[in-house]
Amino acid sequence: MSEHGGNVLEMALKTGLDPAEIIDFSANINPLGMPASLKAAIIEHLTSAECYPDVEYRRLHAALARVHHCPPENIMAGNGATELIYAIVNRLRPRTALLLTPGFAEYRRALQRIDCQIEDFLLDEAGGFQPR
């Protein structure tokens, strides 16, 4: 099973490197750091963080629906891909699934949690990691 990425400290301990020397491409983290404009926007709106957000994401759903010309009910927001993967698997509750491997470990973990029967479809470097 492939492991979840983003564990720079673990890799640094294994390799003897300083964590600051490792560029992590396994997670959606900007290797260049946070843009100054984002830091400024966070500081400017910091008081907004004192309020608990709408757990139904109503304003976000409405804004995304307007931009993408679809009903808000078709929008699903979450705190990252992992939360959405588990939510979709829990909602659909598939009995069997074909899993392309290697891949993001959370697909397997989410499917295993609901006792889904998993068939692996191994992709290889020789095939450009593309299904044949």
Backbone as CSV, one residue per row, in Angstrom:
resi,resn,N_x,N_y,N_z,CA_x,CA_y,CA_z,C_x,C_y,C_z
1,MET,0.848,-1.173,0.000,0.000,0.000,0.000,0.897,1.241,0.000
2,SER,0.532,2.223,-0.794,1.297,3.460,-0.804,0.938,4.278,0.429
3,GLU,1.894,5.029,0.907,1.697,5.824,2.117,1.321,7.254,1.760
4,HIS,0.632,7.897,2.686,0.275,9.303,2.523,1.556,10.122,2.551
5,GLY,1.649,11.113,1.699,2.819,11.990,1.671,2.701,13.102,2.699
6,GLY,3.590,14.054,2.591,3.532,15.218,3.458,4.265,15.050,4.775
7,ASN,4.916,13.906,5.001,5.606,13.688,6.260,7.098,13.971,6.072
8,VAL,7.404,15.255,5.950,8.779,15.681,5.680,9.703,15.320,6.839
9,LEU,9.237,15.456,8.063,10.081,15.143,9.217,10.523,13.684,9.196
10,GLU,9.605,12.770,8.901,9.945,11.345,8.829,11.009,11.093,7.758
11,MET,10.840,11.713,6.591,11.813,11.546,5.508,13.166,12.136,5.903
12,ALA,13.161,13.261,6.587,14.412,13.879,7.031,15.144,12.964,8.001
13,LEU,14.412,12.335,8.912,15.032,11.409,9.862,15.619,10.196,9.149
14,LYS,14.911,9.682,8.128,15.394,8.513,7.381,16.627,8.829,6.549
15,THR,16.689,10.048,6.003,17.766,10.390,5.069,18.895,11.191,5.696
16,GLY,18.682,11.698,6.914,19.692,12.520,7.558,19.735,13.943,7.027
17,LEU,18.732,14.332,6.257,18.673,15.689,5.714,17.944,16.621,6.672
18,ASP,18.203,17.900,6.521,17.450,18.923,7.239,16.083,19.025,6.567
19,PRO,14.976,19.031,7.328,13.648,19.130,6.706,13.513,20.322,5.753
20,ALA,14.232,21.402,6.029,14.163,22.590,5.169,14.767,22.328,3.788
21,GLU,15.599,21.284,3.659,16.221,20.951,2.373,15.322,20.092,1.486
22,ILE,14.229,19.596,2.028,13.363,18.673,1.297,12.197,19.433,0.685
23,ILE,12.022,19.277,-0.615,10.856,19.838,-1.296,9.856,18.705,-1.447
24,ASP,8.694,18.875,-0.849,7.674,17.832,-0.812,6.664,18.034,-1.933
25,PHE,6.688,17.151,-2.931,5.733,17.212,-4.033,4.562,16.249,-3.814
26,SER,4.514,15.600,-2.653,3.463,14.612,-2.402,2.179,15.246,-1.885
27,ALA,2.242,16.476,-1.494,1.060,17.177,-0.982,0.969,18.527,-1.681
28,ASN,-0.200,19.127,-1.626,-0.391,20.390,-2.336,0.081,21.571,-1.493
29,ILE,1.371,21.551,-1.190,2.016,22.607,-0.419,2.935,23.363,-1.367
30,ASN,2.843,24.678,-1.357,3.656,25.504,-2.245,5.109,25.467,-1.773
31,PRO,6.031,24.893,-2.556,7.431,24.821,-2.127,8.089,26.198,-2.042
32,LEU,7.459,27.219,-2.623,8.008,28.575,-2.568,7.519,29.337,-1.339
33,GLY,6.655,28.710,-0.569,6.129,29.375,0.621,4.884,30.192,0.318
34,MET,4.353,30.814,1.352,3.128,31.595,1.221,3.424,32.935,0.546
35,PRO,2.651,33.296,-0.474,2.854,34.595,-1.126,2.610,35.750,-0.150
36,ALA,3.361,36.822,-0.306,3.220,37.995,0.564,1.800,38.553,0.508
37,SER,1.167,38.504,-0.670,-0.198,39.029,-0.804,-1.183,38.228,0.049
38,LEU,-0.959,36.920,0.164,-1.833,36.092,0.997,-1.620,36.406,2.471
39,LYS,-0.359,36.559,2.869,-0.073,36.924,4.261,-0.761,38.238,4.616
40,ALA,-0.689,39.211,3.706,-1.320,40.514,3.948,-2.836,40.370,4.068
41,ALA,-3.442,39.550,3.209,-4.896,39.345,3.251,-5.309,38.658,4.551
42,ILE,-4.510,37.709,5.011,-4.807,37.022,6.275,-4.771,38.013,7.431
43,ILE,-3.729,38.831,7.467,-3.606,39.823,8.542,-4.770,40.810,8.494
44,GLU,-5.117,41.250,7.293,-6.206,42.217,7.128,-7.546,41.661,7.619
45,HIS,-7.762,40.372,7.442,-9.047,39.760,7.789,-8.949,38.820,8.993
46,LEU,-7.930,38.988,9.810,-7.691,38.087,10.936,-8.871,38.022,11.904
47,THR,-9.572,39.121,12.102,-10.704,39.098,13.039,-11.817,38.176,12.554
48,SER,-11.881,37.907,11.263,-12.892,36.977,10.738,-12.684,35.569,11.282
49,ALA,-11.465,35.245,11.662,-11.155,33.907,12.172,-11.706,33.690,13.579
50,GLU,-12.169,34.759,14.223,-12.723,34.634,15.570,-14.121,34.029,15.561
51,CYS,-14.778,34.054,14.417,-16.131,33.518,14.296,-16.067,32.112,13.709
52,TYR,-16.889,31.216,14.252,-16.940,29.864,13.707,-17.611,29.920,12.338
53,PRO,-17.036,29.274,11.340,-17.618,29.351,9.993,-18.934,28.578,9.881
54,ASP,-19.673,28.883,8.847,-20.919,28.175,8.542,-20.570,26.739,8.159
55,VAL,-20.988,25.786,8.968,-20.645,24.382,8.712,-21.325,23.836,7.464
56,GLU,-22.333,24.536,6.959,-23.018,24.118,5.727,-22.408,24.767,4.486
57,TYR,-21.468,25.665,4.663,-20.772,26.342,3.550,-21.744,27.037,2.591
58,ARG,-22.837,27.600,3.085,-23.875,28.171,2.212,-23.350,29.249,1.273
59,ARG,-22.608,30.228,1.801,-22.103,31.313,0.939,-21.102,30.775,-0.083
60,LEU,-20.255,29.858,0.339,-19.280,29.268,-0.584,-19.989,28.494,-1.685
61,HIS,-20.967,27.670,-1.311,-21.724,26.902,-2.313,-22.412,27.830,-3.304
62,ALA,-23.020,28.892,-2.794,-23.724,29.834,-3.674,-22.752,30.518,-4.630
63,ALA,-21.597,30.947,-4.126,-20.609,31.622,-4.977,-20.058,30.674,-6.042
64,LEU,-19.721,29.456,-5.654,-19.203,28.486,-6.624,-20.265,28.112,-7.653
65,ALA,-21.497,27.990,-7.214,-22.593,27.660,-8.132,-22.773,28.766,-9.168
66,ARG,-22.671,30.025,-8.728,-22.777,31.144,-9.682,-21.663,31.083,-10.721
67,VAL,-20.440,30.884,-10.263,-19.283,30.858,-11.168,-19.366,29.688,-12.143
68,HIS,-19.819,28.536,-11.676,-19.835,27.322,-12.503,-21.198,27.017,-13.124
69,HIS,-22.144,27.933,-12.943,-23.469,27.820,-13.575,-24.138,26.475,-13.276
70,CYS,-24.227,26.166,-11.993,-24.895,24.930,-11.577,-25.639,25.184,-10.269
71,PRO,-26.536,24.294,-9.898,-27.250,24.466,-8.631,-26.295,24.293,-7.437
72,PRO,-26.503,25.055,-6.368,-25.646,24.912,-5.179,-25.647,23.490,-4.615
73,GLU,-26.746,22.747,-4.836,-26.816,21.365,-4.333,-25.788,20.461,-5.010
74,ASN,-25.263,20.887,-6.159,-24.263,20.088,-6.875,-22.844,20.362,-6.384
75,ILE,-22.691,21.273,-5.460,-21.374,21.653,-4.945,-21.137,20.941,-3.618
76,MET,-19.943,20.388,-3.469,-19.558,19.746,-2.208,-18.230,20.355,-1.781
77,ALA,-18.215,20.979,-0.631,-16.991,21.596,-0.124,-16.485,20.793,1.061
78,GLY,-15.192,20.826,1.254,-14.617,20.109,2.378,-13.263,20.673,2.728
79,ASN,-12.712,20.173,3.800,-11.422,20.628,4.284,-10.318,19.753,3.682
80,GLY,-10.182,19.802,2.368,-9.159,19.028,1.686,-9.701,17.760,1.056
81,ALA,-8.871,17.148,0.226,-9.280,15.969,-0.533,-9.626,14.786,0.366
82,THR,-8.887,14.596,1.441,-9.121,13.438,2.305,-10.530,13.457,2.881
83,GLU,-10.968,14.600,3.383,-12.323,14.695,3.933,-13.361,14.371,2.869
84,LEU,-13.157,14.875,1.653,-14.120,14.639,0.575,-14.126,13.181,0.130
85,ILE,-12.967,12.550,0.075,-12.893,11.129,-0.304,-13.716,10.291,0.671
86,TYR,-13.512,10.496,1.970,-14.256,9.734,2.974,-15.745,10.036,2.897
87,ALA,-16.112,11.298,2.694,-17.532,11.669,2.622,-18.211,11.006,1.431
88,ILE,-17.545,11.015,0.283,-18.133,10.412,-0.923,-18.257,8.898,-0.762
89,VAL,-17.206,8.263,-0.255,-17.245,6.805,-0.047,-18.341,6.446,0.956
90,ASN,-18.446,7.206,2.033,-19.486,6.924,3.032,-20.882,7.137,2.469
91,ARG,-21.036,8.087,1.578,-22.355,8.353,0.979,-22.716,7.291,-0.058
92,LEU,-21.773,6.943,-0.935,-22.054,5.984,-2.012,-22.019,4.535,-1.532
93,ARG,-21.159,4.247,-0.548,-21.004,2.912,0.027,-20.888,1.810,-1.036
94,PRO,-19.891,1.919,-1.916,-19.740,0.876,-2.938,-19.396,-0.470,-2.302
95,ARG,-19.868,-1.541,-2.938,-19.546,-2.887,-2.445,-18.233,-3.373,-3.035
96,THR,-17.932,-2.943,-4.273,-16.664,-3.290,-4.919,-16.104,-2.035,-5.573
97,ALA,-14.782,-2.000,-5.693,-14.129,-0.851,-6.315,-12.851,-1.298,-7.007
98,LEU,-12.552,-0.669,-8.133,-11.292,-0.873,-8.843,-10.381,0.279,-8.459
99,LEU,-9.232,-0.029,-7.894,-8.319,0.980,-7.387,-7.047,0.991,-8.217
100,LEU,-6.763,2.123,-8.857,-5.523,2.266,-9.613,-4.385,2.457,-8.623
101,THR,-3.325,1.641,-8.767,-2.179,1.733,-7.861,-0.891,1.822,-8.675
102,PRO,0.138,2.522,-8.210,0.171,3.228,-6.936,-0.690,4.490,-6.996
103,GLY,-1.128,4.918,-5.839,-1.957,6.111,-5.774,-2.096,6.600,-4.350
104,PHE,-2.923,7.587,-4.184,-3.160,8.210,-2.889,-3.748,7.171,-1.936
105,ALA,-3.104,6.965,-0.800,-3.467,5.899,0.135,-4.859,6.057,0.735
106,GLU,-5.374,7.264,0.774,-6.670,7.480,1.428,-7.832,6.839,0.683
107,TYR,-7.713,6.622,-0.630,-8.788,5.926,-1.350,-8.979,4.528,-0.753
108,ARG,-7.875,3.803,-0.590,-7.933,2.442,-0.032,-8.455,2.467,1.405
109,ARG,-7.928,3.377,2.199,-8.340,3.436,3.605,-9.835,3.720,3.736
110,ALA,-10.335,4.643,2.937,-11.767,4.975,2.996,-12.611,3.774,2.582
111,LEU,-12.195,3.083,1.529,-12.942,1.912,1.054,-12.875,0.765,2.061
112,GLN,-11.721,0.564,2.687,-11.581,-0.492,3.692,-12.484,-0.241,4.896
113,ARG,-12.678,1.011,5.247,-13.522,1.344,6.398,-14.960,0.882,6.229
114,ILE,-15.426,0.788,4.995,-16.807,0.346,4.771,-16.850,-1.101,4.282
115,ASP,-15.728,-1.812,4.429,-15.627,-3.220,4.025,-15.912,-3.428,2.542
116,CYS,-15.451,-2.496,1.736,-15.594,-2.606,0.283,-14.557,-3.604,-0.243
117,GLN,-14.968,-4.447,-1.178,-14.034,-5.373,-1.823,-13.251,-4.571,-2.862
118,ILE,-11.920,-4.591,-2.758,-11.062,-3.773,-3.615,-10.291,-4.651,-4.578
119,GLU,-10.362,-4.319,-5.862,-9.524,-4.942,-6.892,-8.456,-3.934,-7.262
120,ASP,-7.198,-4.344,-7.193,-6.106,-3.448,-7.574,-5.819,-3.551,-9.060
121,PHE,-5.572,-2.411,-9.678,-5.149,-2.348,-11.075,-3.809,-1.647,-11.060
122,LEU,-2.738,-2.432,-11.205,-1.382,-1.914,-11.079,-0.959,-1.146,-12.324
123,LEU,-0.560,0.095,-12.120,0.010,0.916,-13.182,1.523,0.854,-13.027
124,ASP,2.248,0.875,-14.147,3.699,0.788,-14.036,4.387,1.900,-14.819
125,GLU,5.651,2.088,-14.476,6.443,3.143,-15.107,6.588,2.910,-16.603
126,ALA,6.761,1.647,-16.995,6.928,1.329,-18.425,5.718,1.783,-19.235
127,GLY,4.548,1.745,-18.622,3.329,2.178,-19.299,2.981,3.629,-19.028
128,GLY,3.938,4.368,-18.463,3.697,5.772,-18.170,2.651,5.980,-17.087
129,PHE,2.463,4.956,-16.244,1.457,4.984,-15.181,0.065,5.299,-15.726
130,GLN,-0.208,4.798,-16.928,-1.507,4.973,-17.575,-2.192,3.614,-17.690
131,PRO,-3.512,3.570,-17.513,-4.224,2.298,-17.706,-4.107,1.841,-19.156
132,ARG,-3.981,0.545,-19.359,-3.889,0.007,-20.729,-5.119,-0.790,-21.043
